[in-house]
Amino acid sequence: MIELSEISKAEAARYMGIRTVPDMQTAKLLDKWEMIVRNRLRPAYVYREVDMEFTAEGIRLDGLDVPLTGRSISKLLNGCKRAVVLAATVSSEADRLIRETSVTDMAATLAVDALCSAAIEQVCDKAELEIFGDMPEEQRTYRFSPGYGDLPLELQLNLLTYLNAQRRIGLSCTESYLLTPTKSVTAIIGIKTVRE
């Protein structure tokens, strides 16, 4: 199980559209809500490590009934023989807290939303450390999600089914393939064996 450490307020500020050091009012707002957000969220993730192969239809992951298509994912996974399929969420508590603050305080809503976005990135980073901690002889690509580049967003549903994410961590998607809870991620990470 993942536990959140302090959520990066600098990253949260970037999600708020602030490219420089936040002003004092914004910094106070993020300070006020960071611990509340951290205490409310229930992060979780699931993953599956699988063999993969390049085919004429696209990249086939062992056990996934549809291929990964598009130039972006092909370029990313070039040279990989295996991949990790990851799904992570900070729980429906993020959506609930965003809704609660939106009733009375739009500035707080913006801060909470940004902190939750920074929190899911932290969860994914920690998940990667746990997953790949047992594989010191290998290197990995960066995370690549459906909807990035030309990897179809429709793949979202297939990945969630593949990981049984609804039952395991309460993660599903809408008819338009948006994740619910919203502060969630699905991703593919390629694994390359380091040559000696």
Backbone hydrogen bonds in HBPLUS format (Angstrom, degrees):
<---DONOR---> <-ACCEPTOR-->    atom                        ^
c    i                          cat <-CA-CA->   ^        H-A-AA   ^      H-
h    n   atom  resd res      DA  || num        DHA   H-A  angle D-A-AA Bond
n    s   type  num  typ     dist DA aas  dist angle  dist       angle   num
A0012-ALA N   A0008-SER O   3.00 MM   4  6.25 158.3  2.05 142.1 148.7     1
A0013-ALA N   A0009-LYS O   2.87 MM   4  5.98 152.3  1.95 138.8 146.1     2
A0014-ARG N   A0010-ALA O   3.12 MM   4  6.43 145.9  2.24 138.8 147.4     3
A0014-ARG N   A0011-GLU O   3.07 MM   3  5.05 118.6  2.47  93.8 108.9     4
A0015-TYR N   A0011-GLU O   3.06 MM   4  6.48 150.7  2.15 147.8 155.6     5
A0016-MET N   A0012-ALA O   3.06 MM   4  6.42 129.2  2.33 138.1 152.4     6
A0016-MET N   A0013-ALA O   3.00 MM   3  4.89 131.0  2.24  92.0 106.3     7
A0018-ILE N   A0013-ALA O   2.94 MM   5  5.33 161.0  1.97 151.1 145.6     8
A0017-GLY N   A0014-ARG O   2.90 MM   3  5.00 157.4  1.95 105.9 112.5     9
A0027-ALA N   A0023-ASP O   2.91 MM   4  6.15 164.8  1.93 159.8 164.9    10
A0028-LYS N   A0024-MET O   2.92 MM   4  6.09 156.9  1.97 147.7 153.5    11
A0029-LEU N   A0025-GLN O   3.04 MM   4  6.23 153.0  2.11 141.0 148.6    12
A0030-LEU N   A0026-THR O   2.92 MM   4  6.21 161.9  1.95 156.4 160.1    13
A0031-ASP N   A0027-ALA O   2.90 MM   4  6.09 157.8  1.95 146.6 153.4    14
A0032-LYS N   A0028-LYS O   2.86 MM   4  6.02 157.9  1.91 147.6 153.5    15
A0033-TRP N   A0029-LEU O   3.16 MM   4  6.37 155.7  2.22 146.9 152.1    16
A0034-GLU N   A0030-LEU O   2.92 MM   4  5.75 139.3  2.08 149.0 157.7    17
A0037-VAL N   A0033-TRP O   2.88 MM   4  6.01 169.0  1.89 160.8 163.4    18
A0038-ARG N   A0034-GLU O   2.92 MM   4  6.12 167.0  1.94 150.7 154.9    19
A0039-ASN N   A0035-MET O   2.92 MM   4  6.03 154.5  1.98 146.1 152.2    20
A0040-ARG N   A0036-ILE O   3.09 MM   4  6.27 137.9  2.28 143.5 154.3    21
A0040-ARG N   A0037-VAL O   3.10 MM   3  5.24 131.0  2.35  99.8 113.0    22
A0041-LEU N   A0037-VAL O   3.11 MM   4  6.24 155.5  2.18 161.7 166.2    23
A0042-ARG N   A0090-VAL O   3.12 MM  48  5.31 150.4  2.21 135.4 134.1    24
A0044-ALA N   A0089-THR O   2.95 MM  45  5.60 152.0  2.02 157.7 159.9    25
A0089-THR N   A0044-ALA O   2.95 MM  45  5.60 157.0  2.00 163.7 167.2    26
A0046-VAL N   A0087-ALA O   2.90 MM  41  5.47 154.3  1.97 156.4 164.3    27
A0087-ALA N   A0046-VAL O   2.95 MM  41  5.47 157.1  2.01 163.6 163.0    28
A0048-ARG N   A0085-VAL O   2.95 MM  37  5.31 140.1  2.11 142.2 153.7    29
A0085-VAL N   A0048-ARG O   2.88 MM  37  5.31 163.5  1.91 151.0 155.0    30
A0050-VAL N   A0083-ALA O   2.82 MM  33  5.50 164.7  1.85 163.9 169.0    31
A0083-ALA N   A0050-VAL O   2.84 MM  33  5.50 153.0  1.91 155.4 163.5    32
A0062-ASP N   A0051-ASP O   2.94 MM  11  5.52 173.2  1.94 161.8 160.5    33
A0052-MET N   A0081-LYS O   2.91 MM  29  5.50 150.8  2.00 147.8 141.1    34
A0053-GLU N   A0060-ARG O   2.94 MM   7  5.34 148.3  2.04 143.1 153.3    35
A0060-ARG N   A0053-GLU O   2.81 MM   7  5.34 164.8  1.83 168.1 166.2    36
A0055-THR N   A0058-GLY O   2.88 MM   3  5.18 147.3  1.99 135.0 145.8    37
A0058-GLY N   A0055-THR O   3.23 MM   3  5.18 141.1  2.39  96.8 107.6    38
A0059-ILE N   A0068-LEU O   2.89 MM   9  4.89 160.4  1.93 145.7 144.6    39
A0068-LEU N   A0059-ILE O   2.79 MM   9  4.89 165.3  1.81 143.8 146.6    40
A0064-LEU N   A0061-LEU O   2.94 MM   3  5.45 168.9  1.96 137.7 140.9    41
A0074-SER N   A0070-GLY O   3.32 MM   4  6.43 155.5  2.39 140.2 147.3    42
A0075-LYS N   A0071-ARG O   2.87 MM   4  6.01 158.6  1.92 152.5 157.3    43
A0076-LEU N   A0072-SER O   3.04 MM   4  6.28 161.4  2.08 146.0 151.3    44
A0077-LEU N   A0073-ILE O   2.92 MM   4  6.03 163.4  1.95 150.6 154.3    45
A0078-ASN N   A0075-LYS O   3.40 MM   3  5.26 159.7  2.44  98.8 104.6    46
A0080-CYS N   A0077-LEU O   2.90 MM   3  5.32 160.6  1.93 141.9 140.9    47
A0191-ILE N   A0082-ARG O   2.94 MM 109  5.31 158.4  1.99 146.3 139.8    48
A0084-VAL N   A0189-ILE O   2.77 MM 105  5.11 157.9  1.82 148.9 156.6    49
A0189-ILE N   A0084-VAL O   2.86 MM 105  5.11 155.5  1.92 150.1 157.3    50
A0086-LEU N   A0187-ALA O   2.83 MM 101  5.16 172.1  1.84 156.4 158.9    51
A0187-ALA N   A0086-LEU O   2.84 MM 101  5.16 150.5  1.93 147.3 150.3    52
A0088-ALA N   A0185-VAL O   2.81 MM  97  5.24 158.9  1.85 154.3 160.2    53
A0185-VAL N   A0088-ALA O   2.81 MM  97  5.24 155.3  1.87 149.3 153.1    54
A0090-VAL N   A0183-LYS O   3.22 MM  93  6.18 145.4  2.34 162.1 170.6    55
A0094-ALA N   A0091-SER O   3.27 MM   3  6.17 160.6  2.31 120.0 122.6    56
A0096-ARG N   A0092-SER O   2.99 MM   4  6.25 161.0  2.02 152.5 158.4    57
A0097-LEU N   A0093-GLU O   2.88 MM   4  5.99 161.5  1.92 146.9 151.2    58
A0098-ILE N   A0094-ALA O   2.99 MM   4  6.20 158.6  2.04 150.9 157.0    59
A0099-ARG N   A0095-ASP O   2.96 MM   4  6.19 160.2  2.00 148.8 154.1    60
A0100-GLU N   A0096-ARG O   2.90 MM   4  6.16 159.1  1.94 149.9 156.0    61
A0101-THR N   A0097-LEU O   3.05 MM   4  6.25 165.3  2.07 150.9 153.5    62
A0102-SER N   A0098-ILE O   3.05 MM   4  6.16 143.6  2.19 141.9 152.1    63
A0103-VAL N   A0100-GLU O   3.42 MM   3  5.78 153.8  2.49 104.7 111.5    64
A0104-THR N   A0101-THR O   3.19 MM   3  5.73 138.5  2.37 110.6 119.6    65
A0105-ASP N   A0101-THR O   2.84 MM   4  5.58 165.8  1.86 170.8 174.2    66
A0109-THR N   A0105-ASP O   3.01 MM   4  6.32 150.5  2.10 145.3 154.4    67
A0110-LEU N   A0106-MET O   3.00 MM   4  6.26 156.6  2.06 146.7 151.3    68
A0111-ALA N   A0107-ALA O   3.08 MM   4  6.38 159.8  2.12 147.7 152.9    69
A0112-VAL N   A0108-ALA O   2.80 MM   4  5.99 167.5  1.81 157.6 161.0    70
A0113-ASP N   A0109-THR O   2.87 MM   4  5.96 165.3  1.89 150.7 155.2    71
A0114-ALA N   A0110-LEU O   3.02 MM   4  6.16 161.6  2.05 145.4 150.5    72
A0115-LEU N   A0111-ALA O   2.85 MM   4  6.07 158.3  1.90 151.2 157.7    73
A0116-CYS N   A0112-VAL O   2.88 MM   4  6.07 155.5  1.94 150.8 157.4    74
A0117-SER N   A0113-ASP O   2.98 MM   4  6.26 149.1  2.08 144.5 153.1    75
A0118-ALA N   A0114-ALA O   2.98 MM   4  6.27 157.2  2.03 148.6 154.5    76
A0119-ALA N   A0115-LEU O   2.86 MM   4  6.03 144.0  1.99 139.9 150.8    77
A0120-ILE N   A0116-CYS O   3.05 MM   4  6.35 152.4  2.13 148.0 152.5    78
A0121-GLU N   A0117-SER O   3.36 MM   4  6.63 152.8  2.44 141.4 148.2    79
A0122-GLN N   A0118-ALA O   3.07 MM   4  6.38 151.5  2.16 143.7 151.6    80
A0123-VAL N   A0119-ALA O   2.92 MM   4  6.25 154.8  1.99 149.3 156.3    81
A0124-CYS N   A0120-ILE O   2.99 MM   4  6.24 161.4  2.03 147.1 151.2    82
A0125-ASP N   A0121-GLU O   2.93 MM   4  6.18 159.6  1.97 149.4 155.2    83
A0126-LYS N   A0122-GLN O   2.89 MM   4  6.13 162.0  1.92 153.6 158.2    84
A0127-ALA N   A0123-VAL O   2.81 MM   4  5.99 155.7  1.87 150.3 157.9    85
A0128-GLU N   A0124-CYS O   2.96 MM   4  6.17 160.7  2.00 148.8 153.3    86
A0129-LEU N   A0125-ASP O   3.12 MM   4  6.43 154.4  2.18 143.1 149.9    87
A0130-GLU N   A0126-LYS O   2.98 MM   4  6.31 156.4  2.04 150.0 156.1    88
A0131-ILE N   A0127-ALA O   2.81 MM   4  6.02 168.2  1.82 160.4 163.8    89
A0132-PHE N   A0128-GLU O   2.87 MM   4  5.83 172.0  1.88 153.4 156.2    90
A0133-GLY N   A0129-LEU O   2.96 MM   4  5.53 116.1  2.38 130.1 142.0    91
A0135-MET N   A0132-PHE O   3.05 MM   3  5.10 164.1  2.07 109.4 113.0    92
A0138-GLU N   A0135-MET O   3.17 MM   3  5.69 167.8  2.18 120.4 122.7    93
A0194-VAL N   A0137-GLU O   3.38 MM  57  6.17 158.5  2.43 150.3 154.5    94
A0139-GLN N   A0192-LYS O   3.01 MM  53  5.43 171.1  2.02 164.3 165.9    95
A0192-LYS N   A0139-GLN O   2.94 MM  53  5.43 167.7  1.95 150.4 154.6    96
A0141-THR N   A0190-GLY O   2.89 MM  49  5.10 148.3  1.99 140.3 144.8    97
A0144-PHE N   A0188-ILE O   3.04 MM  44  5.23 138.7  2.22 133.4 145.9    98
A0188-ILE N   A0144-PHE O   2.81 MM  44  5.23 151.6  1.89 137.2 145.2    99
A0148-TYR N   A0145-SER O   2.98 MM   3  5.67 160.8  2.01 142.7 145.3   100
A0147-GLY N   A0151-LEU O   2.78 MM   4  5.51 157.5  1.83 142.7 150.5   101
A0151-LEU N   A0148-TYR O   2.96 MM   3  5.80 160.7  1.99 158.2 160.0   102
A0155-LEU N   A0152-PRO O   3.21 MM   3  5.74 161.5  2.25 110.2 115.6   103
A0156-GLN N   A0153-LEU O   2.95 MM   3  5.79 167.6  1.96 125.5 129.4   104
A0158-ASN N   A0155-LEU O   3.01 MM   3  5.22 113.0  2.48 103.3 119.5   105
A0159-LEU N   A0155-LEU O   2.98 MM   4  6.29 158.8  2.02 162.3 168.8   106
A0160-LEU N   A0156-GLN O   3.01 MM   4  6.29 159.1  2.06 153.0 158.9   107
A0161-THR N   A0157-LEU O   3.00 MM   4  6.21 160.3  2.04 150.3 155.4   108
A0162-TYR N   A0158-ASN O   2.87 MM   4  5.96 158.7  1.91 145.8 152.5   109
A0163-LEU N   A0159-LEU O   3.03 MM   4  6.21 144.1  2.16 143.5 151.4   110
A0164-ASN N   A0160-LEU O   2.96 MM   4  5.89 110.2  2.46 132.8 149.8   111
A0165-ALA N   A0160-LEU O   2.97 MM   5  5.14 161.7  2.01 151.0 153.7   112
A0164-ASN N   A0161-THR O   3.04 MM   3  4.85 148.8  2.14  97.9 107.7   113
A0168-ARG N   A0164-ASN O   3.05 MM   4  6.17 163.7  2.08 152.6 157.6   114
A0169-ILE N   A0165-ALA O   2.90 MM   4  5.44 163.2  1.93 136.2 141.7   115
A0171-LEU N   A0165-ALA O   3.19 MM   6  5.35 170.5  2.20 117.7 116.2   116
A0170-GLY N   A0166-GLN O   2.99 MM   4  4.35 130.0  2.25 114.8 121.7   117
A0172-SER N   A0180-THR O   3.00 MM   8  5.42 172.7  2.00 154.5 156.9   118
A0180-THR N   A0172-SER O   2.85 MM   8  5.42 159.4  1.89 145.2 142.1   119
A0174-THR N   A0178-LEU O   2.83 MM   4  5.31 154.0  1.90 145.2 152.0   120
A0177-TYR N   A0174-THR O   2.92 MM   3  5.00 153.7  1.99 112.7 113.5   121
A0184-SER N   A0182-THR O   2.87 MM   2  5.48 133.1  2.09 105.1  91.1   122
